[in-house]
Amino acid sequence: TFRISEAEALVYHKGRLLGKVQLEPFEVKKKTDEAHSIDCTMTLADEISLFEVMALAAKFNVDDLTMDISGMVKAMNFKKKMTYTNVPASKFIR
């Protein structure tokens, strides 16, 4: 089992920053591929309005979203900050 904490993602729509998502800490059991529901909060970027997000939601296509992701991974005596950039959101959203 390992624990993910301090996890956040910058979310982009076709390269334009939409906002930042902060995830609540969660655990993943080893040797599992099951889906997890994770509580999170999204803060919109200053230049994005709620109306723009609602318009995007009406024609939502997960393939238009990418993320820069970071988080702290802890397992037993192992602790490491992980960072990934330009990750397709489709890898995480079903």
VEXDO-117279 format. One record per residue (C-alpha): residue number from 0; residue in one letter; x, z, y. Coordinates in Angstrom, 3 decimals. Layout:
N
+-----+---+----------+----------+----------+
|   k | r |        x |        z |        y |
+-----+---+----------+----------+----------+
| NUM | a |        X |        Z |        Y |
...
+-----+---+----------+----------+----------+
//
This chain:
94
+-----+---+----------+----------+----------+
|   k | r |        x |        z |        y |
+-----+---+----------+----------+----------+
|   0 | t |    0.000 |    0.000 |    0.000 |
|   1 | f |    1.204 |   -0.731 |    3.492 |
|   2 | r |   -0.174 |    0.083 |    6.929 |
|   3 | i |   -0.465 |   -2.231 |    9.924 |
|   4 | s |   -0.534 |   -0.586 |   13.366 |
|   5 | e |    0.082 |   -1.564 |   16.986 |
|   6 | a |   -1.315 |   -4.974 |   16.050 |
|   7 | e |   -2.361 |   -7.400 |   18.737 |
|   8 | a |   -2.826 |  -11.113 |   19.183 |
|   9 | l |   -2.843 |  -13.422 |   22.164 |
|  10 | v |   -5.596 |  -15.953 |   21.455 |
|  11 | y |   -5.374 |  -19.541 |   22.735 |
|  12 | h |   -7.993 |  -22.304 |   22.811 |
|  13 | k |   -6.298 |  -25.709 |   22.798 |
|  14 | g |   -3.207 |  -24.073 |   24.320 |
|  15 | r |   -5.029 |  -22.143 |   27.081 |
|  16 | l |   -4.879 |  -18.348 |   26.911 |
|  17 | l |   -8.328 |  -16.844 |   26.261 |
|  18 | g |   -7.333 |  -13.217 |   25.973 |
|  19 | k |   -5.703 |  -10.441 |   24.008 |
|  20 | v |   -7.117 |   -8.884 |   20.849 |
|  21 | q |   -6.042 |   -5.363 |   19.904 |
|  22 | l |   -6.688 |   -4.311 |   16.316 |
|  23 | e |   -7.326 |   -0.839 |   15.006 |
|  24 | p |   -4.737 |    0.308 |   12.417 |
|  25 | f |   -5.592 |   -0.646 |    8.835 |
|  26 | e |   -4.172 |   -0.473 |    5.303 |
|  27 | v |   -3.645 |   -3.207 |    2.737 |
|  28 | k |   -3.330 |   -2.392 |   -0.945 |
|  29 | k |   -0.409 |   -4.056 |   -2.656 |
|  30 | k |   -1.074 |   -7.015 |   -4.930 |
|  31 | t |   -4.464 |   -7.752 |   -3.411 |
|  32 | d |   -5.926 |  -10.845 |   -1.822 |
|  33 | e |   -9.250 |   -9.347 |   -0.834 |
|  34 | a |  -10.642 |   -9.864 |    2.653 |
|  35 | h |  -10.557 |   -7.017 |    5.163 |
|  36 | s |  -12.922 |   -6.249 |    8.027 |
|  37 | i |  -10.859 |   -4.973 |   10.933 |
|  38 | d |  -12.178 |   -3.344 |   14.090 |
|  39 | c |  -10.766 |   -4.896 |   17.234 |
|  40 | t |  -11.248 |   -5.224 |   20.983 |
|  41 | m |  -10.719 |   -8.395 |   23.015 |
|  42 | t |   -9.799 |   -8.425 |   26.688 |
|  43 | l |  -10.319 |  -11.769 |   28.411 |
|  44 | a |   -7.466 |  -13.328 |   30.354 |
|  45 | d |   -7.895 |  -13.025 |   34.140 |
|  46 | e |   -8.626 |  -16.733 |   34.566 |
|  47 | i |  -11.294 |  -16.833 |   31.810 |
|  48 | s |  -14.918 |  -15.992 |   32.556 |
|  49 | l |  -17.469 |  -14.675 |   30.099 |
|  50 | f |  -19.524 |  -17.830 |   30.728 |
|  51 | e |  -16.596 |  -19.986 |   29.579 |
|  52 | v |  -16.325 |  -17.967 |   26.372 |
|  53 | m |  -20.068 |  -18.312 |   25.755 |
|  54 | a |  -19.798 |  -22.093 |   26.236 |
|  55 | l |  -16.912 |  -22.228 |   23.751 |
|  56 | a |  -18.898 |  -20.139 |   21.259 |
|  57 | a |  -21.754 |  -22.656 |   21.370 |
|  58 | k |  -19.420 |  -25.345 |   20.000 |
|  59 | f |  -17.034 |  -23.049 |   18.113 |
|  60 | n |  -14.326 |  -24.688 |   16.027 |
|  61 | v |  -11.747 |  -22.320 |   14.557 |
|  62 | d |   -9.249 |  -25.199 |   14.374 |
|  63 | d |   -9.065 |  -25.171 |   18.195 |
|  64 | l |   -7.662 |  -21.611 |   18.198 |
|  65 | t |   -4.083 |  -20.414 |   17.767 |
|  66 | m |   -2.606 |  -16.928 |   18.083 |
|  67 | d |    0.651 |  -15.180 |   18.860 |
|  68 | i |    0.551 |  -12.099 |   16.631 |
|  69 | s |    2.592 |   -8.902 |   16.540 |
|  70 | g |    2.260 |   -5.627 |   14.692 |
|  71 | m |    4.110 |   -2.758 |   13.076 |
|  72 | v |    4.267 |   -2.813 |    9.271 |
|  73 | k |    4.923 |    0.484 |    7.480 |
|  74 | a |    5.351 |    1.043 |    3.750 |
|  75 | m |    7.025 |    4.112 |    2.334 |
|  76 | n |   10.497 |    4.167 |    4.002 |
|  77 | f |   10.122 |    0.665 |    5.476 |
|  78 | k |    9.062 |    0.100 |    9.080 |
|  79 | k |    9.364 |   -3.194 |   10.931 |
|  80 | k |    7.838 |   -4.925 |   13.952 |
|  81 | m |    6.605 |   -8.372 |   12.890 |
|  82 | t |    5.962 |  -11.220 |   15.346 |
|  83 | y |    4.543 |  -14.687 |   14.687 |
|  84 | t |    3.811 |  -17.394 |   17.252 |
|  85 | n |    1.439 |  -20.353 |   17.324 |
|  86 | v |   -0.403 |  -19.303 |   14.163 |
|  87 | p |   -3.625 |  -21.221 |   13.411 |
|  88 | a |   -6.562 |  -18.796 |   13.658 |
|  89 | s |   -8.008 |  -20.416 |   10.517 |
|  90 | k |   -5.437 |  -18.426 |    8.503 |
|  91 | f |   -7.272 |  -15.214 |    9.459 |
|  92 | i |  -10.861 |  -16.129 |   10.255 |
|  93 | r |  -13.205 |  -17.123 |    7.450 |
+-----+---+----------+----------+----------+
//
